[in-house]
Amino acid sequence: MEFGLTLFTSDRGIRPTTAAVAAENAGFSAFYVPEHTHIPIRREAAHPGTGGAELPDERYSRTLDPWVALAAVSAVTTTIRLGTAVAIPVESDPITLAKTIASVDHLSDGRTVLGVGYGWNLDEMADHNVPPKLRRTMLREYLEAMRELWSRDEAEYHGEFVDFGPSWAWPKTVQKGGPRTLVGAAGNEKNFKWICRSADGWMTTPISQDIAGSIRQLRELWAEAGREGEPYIVVLDGKPIPEKIEMYRELGVHELVYGTPDKSEEEVLAYIDRLAGKLGLAVGA
């Protein structure tokens, strides 16, 4: 089992390049950043954590573009995987986004991970003309179309939301067929069936419950769907409690990911070193 970090990037606080270098040096295997293009001031969509219009963190409205941040990180790191937790692809043009992700994967020598979400902030997505009841269908088409662009010399796709004829588009991703795609969502049958059809694995949410039961259900649905191997599972953990870590290891979780505090650069760097020590990672490796 490997360990990763997630940084809620913003235009204040520690820079993603600084945090990612520290994470790589401390022995972490993955570095994740989120995405929000903007936050409408007047919203009807409830935040899954607060249950209302209140946001738990002002950085929601200050978030850096994830792929710009990861491109910068790719230039100062060599081994750590670079992912999103999570991106909202349907808020971008799929052809342009495919180019962006392929470029970061090319420049990072194949280190990208595409964590995606359906999008809880329907008001934000409405400004991108995303039909709320069809956002899953739209996301599926985006992923299918981008994989065509990443893998075929002459790519084309014809769907309801994405439609383009035979086209040339390079670079291709270093990773064959595109980066690993993880869906960050609640652990239920509907989401798992979607994952089994359209993604490579599941990323829990910070409020996920009964993760052990969810993992068992996902693996059963994965086998029923005829998928080879097993789904890749990333758990967003809270505090590094040894007994809980061992439980996840026994469950076959692939990655445990920990958030970084909203504090000064010095305090975040100290936290990364302390966390690495608690996890038994090779600080300064």
C-alpha positions in Angstrom: 0.0 0.0 0.0 1.3 3.4 -0.9 0.7 6.9 0.6 -0.2 10.2 -1.0 -0.9 13.8 -0.1 -3.6 16.2 -1.3 -3.1 19.9 -1.2 -6.1 22.3 -1.5 -4.2 24.6 -3.8 -5.0 28.3 -3.8 -3.5 31.7 -4.5 -2.4 31.9 -0.9 -0.4 29.6 1.4 2.2 27.1 0.3 2.8 26.7 -3.4 2.1 23.3 -5.0 5.6 23.0 -6.2 7.0 23.5 -2.7 4.6 21.0 -1.2 5.1 18.4 -3.9 8.9 18.5 -3.7 8.6 18.0 0.1 6.2 15.1 -0.4 8.4 13.4 -2.9 11.5 13.8 -0.7 9.5 12.4 2.3 8.7 9.3 0.4 5.1 9.9 -0.7 4.0 8.3 -3.9 1.2 10.6 -5.1 0.3 14.3 -5.0 -3.3 15.4 -5.7 -5.0 18.8 -6.2 -8.6 19.8 -6.6 -10.6 21.7 -9.2 -13.3 24.4 -9.1 -13.4 27.0 -11.9 -15.4 29.4 -9.8 -18.0 29.5 -7.0 -21.3 31.2 -7.7 -22.1 33.4 -4.7 -25.8 32.5 -4.7 -26.2 28.7 -4.7 -28.9 26.1 -4.2 -26.6 23.1 -4.2 -25.7 21.8 -0.8 -22.1 21.0 0.1 -21.9 17.3 0.9 -19.9 18.1 4.0 -21.9 21.0 5.5 -25.3 19.9 4.2 -26.1 23.5 3.2 -24.8 26.4 1.1 -22.0 27.1 3.6 -18.5 26.1 2.4 -16.1 24.6 4.8 -13.1 26.4 3.3 -12.6 29.7 1.6 -10.1 28.1 -0.8 -13.0 26.7 -2.8 -13.2 30.2 -4.5 -9.4 30.5 -4.7 -8.5 27.2 -6.3 -5.6 27.1 -8.8 -6.2 25.4 -12.2 -5.2 21.8 -11.5 -3.4 21.1 -14.7 -1.4 24.3 -14.6 -0.4 23.5 -11.0 0.5 19.9 -11.9 2.5 21.0 -14.9 4.6 23.2 -12.6 5.0 20.4 -10.2 6.1 18.0 -13.0 9.1 20.3 -13.7 10.5 20.1 -10.1 9.8 16.4 -9.3 10.8 13.1 -10.9 8.9 10.2 -9.3 5.7 11.3 -7.5 2.4 10.7 -9.3 0.5 13.8 -10.2 -3.3 13.6 -9.8 -6.6 15.4 -9.3 -8.8 14.9 -6.3 -10.9 15.6 -8.1 -11.3 17.3 -11.5 -14.6 18.2 -13.1 -13.9 17.4 -16.8 -17.3 18.5 -18.1 -16.5 22.1 -17.1 -13.9 22.2 -19.9 -13.9 21.6 -23.7 -13.0 17.8 -24.0 -10.7 18.2 -27.0 -8.7 21.0 -25.3 -8.7 19.1 -22.0 -7.4 16.0 -23.7 -4.5 18.0 -25.1 -3.8 19.6 -21.7 -3.7 16.2 -19.9 -1.7 14.6 -22.6 0.8 17.4 -22.5 1.3 17.1 -18.7 1.6 13.3 -19.0 4.2 13.8 -21.7 6.2 16.3 -19.8 6.0 14.3 -16.6 7.0 11.0 -18.3 3.7 9.4 -17.6 3.0 10.4 -14.0 -0.6 11.7 -14.3 -3.6 10.3 -12.5 -7.1 11.5 -13.5 -9.4 11.7 -10.5 -12.8 12.8 -11.6 -16.1 13.7 -10.0 -19.7 14.1 -11.2 -19.8 17.5 -9.5 -21.8 18.4 -6.4 -21.9 22.1 -7.1 -24.7 22.1 -9.7 -24.8 25.9 -9.7 -21.1 26.0 -10.8 -21.8 23.4 -13.4 -24.9 25.2 -14.7 -22.6 28.1 -15.7 -20.8 25.7 -17.9 -24.1 24.6 -19.5 -24.0 21.1 -17.9 -27.4 19.5 -17.6 -27.6 18.3 -14.0 -29.6 15.2 -14.8 -27.2 14.2 -17.6 -23.8 15.1 -16.0 -22.9 11.4 -15.7 -23.6 10.7 -19.3 -21.7 13.8 -20.3 -18.7 12.7 -18.2 -18.7 9.3 -19.7 -18.6 10.8 -23.2 -15.8 13.1 -22.2 -13.7 10.2 -20.9 -14.4 8.0 -24.0 -13.6 10.9 -26.4 -10.4 11.8 -24.6 -9.2 8.2 -24.6 -9.8 8.1 -28.4 -7.6 11.2 -28.7 -5.0 9.8 -26.4 -4.7 6.4 -28.1 -5.6 6.6 -31.9 -3.5 8.2 -34.7 -6.8 9.2 -36.3 -9.3 9.8 -33.6 -13.0 10.4 -33.9 -16.0 10.4 -31.5 -19.7 10.8 -32.0 -22.0 11.3 -29.0 -24.6 13.6 -27.6 -22.2 16.0 -26.0 -19.0 15.3 -27.8 -18.8 15.0 -31.6 -15.8 15.3 -33.9 -14.7 13.6 -37.0 -11.3 11.9 -37.8 -8.6 14.1 -36.3 -4.9 14.2 -35.6 -3.9 15.1 -32.0 -0.6 14.8 -30.4 1.1 14.3 -28.0 -0.4 11.0 -27.0 -0.2 10.1 -23.3 2.9 8.2 -22.2 0.5 5.8 -20.4 -1.2 3.6 -23.0 -4.8 4.6 -23.4 -4.5 7.5 -21.0 -3.9 8.0 -17.3 -5.5 5.9 -14.6 -9.0 7.3 -14.1 -10.5 7.3 -10.6 -14.0 8.4 -9.6 -14.3 10.3 -6.4 -17.9 9.6 -5.2 -20.0 8.0 -2.6 -19.6 4.3 -2.3 -23.0 3.0 -3.6 -24.1 0.5 -6.3 -25.1 3.2 -8.8 -21.6 4.8 -8.7 -19.8 1.5 -8.6 -21.6 0.3 -11.8 -20.6 3.5 -13.5 -17.0 2.9 -12.4 -17.0 -0.6 -13.7 -18.1 0.6 -17.1 -16.1 3.8 -17.4 -13.2 4.1 -15.0 -10.3 2.2 -13.4 -11.1 2.6 -9.8 -12.7 4.5 -6.9 -11.5 7.3 -4.7 -13.5 7.7 -1.4 -14.9 11.0 -0.3 -13.9 12.6 3.1 -17.3 11.6 4.5 -17.4 8.0 3.2 -18.8 5.4 5.6 -18.4 1.6 5.7 -15.5 1.6 3.3 -14.8 -2.1 3.9 -18.3 -3.0 2.8 -18.1 -0.7 -0.2 -14.8 -2.2 -1.4 -16.3 -5.7 -1.3 -19.3 -4.5 -3.3 -17.2 -2.8 -5.9 -15.0 -5.9 -6.4 -18.1 -8.0 -6.8 -19.6 -5.7 -9.4 -16.2 -5.4 -11.1 -16.1 -9.2 -11.5 -19.7 -9.3 -12.7 -19.0 -6.7 -15.3 -16.2 -8.9 -16.7 -13.4 -6.4 -16.0 -9.9 -7.9 -15.7 -7.8 -7.5 -12.6 -9.3 -5.4 -9.8 -10.4 -1.8 -9.3 -7.8 0.6 -8.0 -8.8 1.9 -4.7 -7.7 5.2 -3.1 -8.9 6.1 0.4 -8.9 9.7 1.7 -7.9 9.1 5.3 -8.0 11.4 8.3 -5.5 10.8 11.0 -2.8 8.1 10.5 -4.1 5.6 13.1 -1.9 2.4 13.0 -4.8 0.0 13.5 -6.9 1.7 10.8 -3.9 1.7 8.4 -3.4 -2.0 8.9 -7.2 -2.6 8.3 -6.9 -0.8 4.9 -3.8 -2.8 4.1 -5.6 -6.0 4.8 -8.6 -4.8 2.6 -6.2 -4.4 -0.3 -6.4 -0.6 -0.6 -3.8 0.6 -3.0 -3.3 4.2 -1.6 -4.1 6.1 1.5 -4.1 9.9 0.9 -3.9 12.5 3.6 -4.8 16.2 3.4 -2.4 19.0 4.3 -3.4 21.8 6.8 -4.3 25.3 5.8 -1.3 26.9 7.5 1.9 28.6 6.7 4.5 27.1 4.4 6.8 26.3 7.4 4.0 24.6 9.2 2.9 22.5 6.2 6.4 21.3 5.5 6.8 20.3 9.2 3.5 18.5 9.0 4.6 16.6 5.9 7.8 15.4 7.7 5.8 14.4 10.8 3.2 12.5 8.8 5.9 10.7 6.8 7.5 9.7 10.1 4.2 8.3 11.5 3.7 6.4 8.2 7.2 4.9 8.3 8.3 6.6 5.1 11.8 7.4 4.2 12.1 11.1 4.9 14.8 12.6 2.8 14.9 9.6 0.4 
